[in-house]
Amino acid sequence: MATASLTDFIVKKSIRAESLPTFESIVVLGVSNKLGITVTDHKKSKDLAKYLLIEEGDFAYNPYRINVGSIGLVPKGIRGLVSPAYVVFSTTDKLIPELLLDFLKSQEGLRQVSKYARGTVRKALRFEDLCQIELPIP
């Protein structure tokens, strides 16, 4: 089976809340390794201006927790803000987002996350590292 790096299939997004006219009224979301994208009351800051917009079809993950499967795909009809500590990205039209999510949560996906994560004590997977992951292409 052939493989291709994710760099050909994903695009980083970084739309800050402060660029949106009524960001104060947008719901704050988080990412759980069990539930994916969830509504949260846990805000890292009272000032949400630096938070990032996530919309239907976007992915969000905490670079320090993706190794335990803490990544989520925003479901249809959902729009919100996540902490600026998260990485937000979307897929190109060459890849079905649900397939990528399944892969990244699979044993092989988590193995590659660990392989490309950086750090000694607490490893983090930056977007640039995520792009290096090899996706099996049937």
N, C-alpha and C positions, 0 to 999 in steps of 0.2 A: 504494500500500500504506500502511495506517495504521501509526502508531508509538505506543508507550506507554513511559513512563519505568520503569526497573527498580524504582523505589520501590514500585510496586504489586505486585511479584512476589518481593521478597527481604526477609529478616529477619536482622539481625545476631545472632550468638550469642557469648556470652562467659562460658562456664562454666569457671571456673578449676580447675586440678587439685587445689588445696588443699581444695576442697569435696567431693572424692571420697574415700571411705574408704581405698582402696589404690592411690593414684595412682602410687606409686613403681614398681609392677609393670606399668604401662601403657607400651606401646611409643611411642618418640618418632618422629614423622614429619616429613618436609620436603616441599617442593614444587619440582619441576623443570619447566622450560619444555618439555622433551622427554618426560619420563615421567609428569608429573603428581604425584600423591601417592606418596611413597616412604618406606621405612624409612631412618632416618639415624642415624649415630653422632655426627654433628655437633650437639652440644648447646651452646647459648649460655651455659648455667649448670648447675652441679651441683645446684642447688636447683630442682626442677621445679614448685614450688608455684604459681608465677604462670603456668605454661604453660596453654594453652587446650585443652579437649576438642574433638575432632572425631570425628564418627560417620558411619556410612553415609549418603550423600546430602548431606553438608555440603560446602561449598566452602572452600578456604583459599588465600590468596595473600599474597605479600609486596608491600606497597604500593609498594616501590621497584623491583620487577622484573616487575610485571604487564604493563608496556609491551612486554616481550619474550615474552609468553605464559606467564609463570610463575604459573599458576593451576591448581588441581587439584580434582577431584571425588572424594570418598572412595567407593571401591567397596564393593559389598555385603560384609557380614561383617567390615569393618575398623573399628577403633576405636583412637584414639591421642591423643597430645598434640602440639601444635605450639608453637613459640616465641610468646610474647606480642607479638612484633613483627608477627605475621601478623594478617590480618583473616579471621575465620571467619563464614560466613553460610550460610543455607539458602534454598531457594525455597519459596514458598507452593504450595498445591495447584493454583494457576492456571497453573503453568509446569513443564514437564518439565525436570529439571536437565540432562540430557544436551544438550538443545537450547540451553540457555543457555551451557553450556561451549563447544559448537561455535561459537556466535555470538561469544563473547568472544575466541576464538582466531582468528576469521576476520579478513580484511583490514579489513572495516568495523568489527568489534568493537575491534580494536587501534587503528584511527583514532580511535574515540570515547574509548578509554582515554587516548590522548595528548591529545585535546581537553580532557578534564575533569581531567587530572592537574595538580597544583599544584607550584610551585617554579621556580627559575631554573636552577640547575646540575644538581641531581638531583631530578627530578619524582617525586611520590608521589601515588597515587590512594587517598584515604581512602574509607571506606565511604560517607560522605555524598556524595562525588563519584561513586562507582559508581552510586548511586541515580539520578543525573541522566542516565545513559546511556539512549538511546532504542533500544528493541527493535522491529524490524519485526514487525507483527502481520498475518498473512495474512487 
